[in-house]
């Protein structure tokens, strides 16, 4: 094999490793970001309950938020399996 072919093969392998490694690094960072900054907060839950015709009490909001956190934890456990 000549030098040009070896250089092209090494470059292609490095590119492939970089793409795969970058994907998993970005995925891990995104998961950590979503864990620290959930997409829905208490104000959004309160607005949704008001739109559905329910009176949003603090107890109901806390129940919804805790149920959502439990569901996220279960989803993370299943994703790790």
Buried (B, 14 or more C-beta within 10 A) or exposed (E): EEEEEEEEEEEEEEEEEEEEEEEEEEEEEEEEEEEEEEEEEEEEBBEEBEEEEEEBEEEBBEEBBEEBEEEEEEEEEEEEE
